[in-house]
Amino acid sequence: MTVKPQFPAEQSEDGDFVRQEDAFAGWVSADGGTGFRAEAGRYHLYVSLACPWAHRTIVVRRLKRLEDAIGLTVVDPIRTDEEGWAFREGPGSSSDPLNGFKLLSEAYYVSDPHYRGRFTVPVLWDKQTKRIVSNNDDDIMRMLETEFDAFGDASLDLYPRQHRAEIDELNAWIYETLNNGVYRAGFASSQQVYESAARSVFATLDRLEARLRDRRYLFGGTPLETDWRTFVTLVRFDAVYYGHFKCNLRRILDYPNLWGYLRDLYQYDGIAATVNFDHIKRHYYYTHDDINPTRIVPIGPILELDTPHGRERLK
Ligand SMILES: N[C@@H](CCC(=O)N[C@@H](CS)C(=O)NCC(=O)O)C(=O)O
């Protein structure tokens, strides 16, 4: 029997999900040398609250206090294969006040009439040149972390020089095996590819569980970029990846250190307000027809993310 994969153009011959490259790679810089100068009020983020990659940029915008400098519009959590993400009034989402776009694809076509990829969030939009600067979450995170200090909290350094090499190293394997690993498990169209991806997810969770035994965050006493990149996957794990993507050896709830760490990050400085389980669950369970054709959204799990985590004792 042949099964239709989620994204046919992004499947390898053996049934692995090979994610498309990001097409827009502009860079906003503090001095404007890249052609896009960092300014307050010039840039706008189009995001989904369901999407982990978009969530990373929302977290950095919040932590760096860039909410007044960079606007944000949230798409409807239901995405269709035909139209992609859409702007609609709804709980937690809205129409597009900036350009009046109905669909996110319009932002892509205005920027590049020949665009041929999927229309992904996050998108960093430049109001001045009226085009997409970047649709790469790693780059958008970094730009918000490092180039907008004149307009936000310059004292917060999420990518400190002394940790850069190790941050890059952790980011790479955490992305491969966990952040994207859950997608590779969920979108696999062969048993063998699924098993190998799902096992790598748990090998990484085990490794992080050990690392977080004596350390409050991945690099010590303060959360850095890597912690937030990891957080967006952990917070979705029990609600969607465990069931919908079949990553079900264990829940985050079953790992004492990871469960405390997840709650610690969730309770950090305005972060809880960036997490929307309604959008997360409706998006995943509605959107991937081949994985969940009934579109029934499960009632659980009960996740008590507000409970005391006891990790203050760690350095
Ligand atoms: N590599 C992208 C990944 C973004 C991405 O894949 N976003 C998903 C949502 S989680 C999306 O927008 N998918 C649209 C589609 O599949 O049509 C990034 O760096 O931001």
Ligand as a Chemical Component Dictionary entry (heavy atoms), coordinates in Angstrom:
data_LIG
# 
_chem_comp.id                   LIG 
_chem_comp.type                 NON-POLYMER 
_chem_comp.pdbx_formal_charge   0 
_chem_comp.three_letter_code    LIG 
# 
loop_
_chem_comp_atom.comp_id 
_chem_comp_atom.atom_id 
_chem_comp_atom.alt_atom_id 
_chem_comp_atom.type_symbol 
_chem_comp_atom.charge 
_chem_comp_atom.model_Cartn_x 
_chem_comp_atom.model_Cartn_y 
_chem_comp_atom.model_Cartn_z 
_chem_comp_atom.pdbx_ordinal 
LIG N1  N1  N 0 12.426 26.609 8.438  1  
LIG C1  C1  C 0 11.316 27.409 8.740  2  
LIG C2  C2  C 0 10.263 26.506 9.252  3  
LIG C3  C3  C 0 8.955  27.161 9.372  4  
LIG C4  C4  C 0 7.805  26.194 9.154  5  
LIG O1  O1  O 0 7.972  25.122 8.592  6  
LIG N2  N2  N 0 6.607  26.591 9.606  7  
LIG C5  C5  C 0 5.429  25.759 9.404  8  
LIG C6  C6  C 0 4.512  25.779 10.582 9  
LIG S1  S1  S 0 5.169  24.959 11.981 10 
LIG C7  C7  C 0 4.618  26.336 8.264  11 
LIG O2  O2  O 0 4.429  27.531 8.193  12 
LIG N3  N3  N 0 4.126  25.509 7.355  13 
LIG C8  C8  C 0 3.328  25.978 6.240  14 
LIG C9  C9  C 0 3.015  24.891 5.270  15 
LIG O3  O3  O 0 3.391  23.761 5.547  16 
LIG O4  O4  O 0 2.380  25.154 4.254  17 
LIG C10 C10 C 0 11.814 28.466 9.660  18 
LIG O5  O5  O 0 13.013 28.470 9.865  19 
LIG O6  O6  O 0 11.096 29.319 10.144 20 
# 
loop_
_chem_comp_bond.comp_id 
_chem_comp_bond.atom_id_1 
_chem_comp_bond.atom_id_2 
_chem_comp_bond.value_order 
_chem_comp_bond.pdbx_ordinal 
LIG N1  C1  SING 1  
LIG C1  C2  SING 2  
LIG C1  C10 SING 3  
LIG C2  C3  SING 4  
LIG C3  C4  SING 5  
LIG C4  O1  DOUB 6  
LIG C4  N2  SING 7  
LIG N2  C5  SING 8  
LIG C5  C6  SING 9  
LIG C5  C7  SING 10 
LIG C6  S1  SING 11 
LIG C7  O2  DOUB 12 
LIG C7  N3  SING 13 
LIG N3  C8  SING 14 
LIG C8  C9  SING 15 
LIG C9  O3  DOUB 16 
LIG C9  O4  SING 17 
LIG C10 O5  DOUB 18 
LIG C10 O6  SING 19 
# 
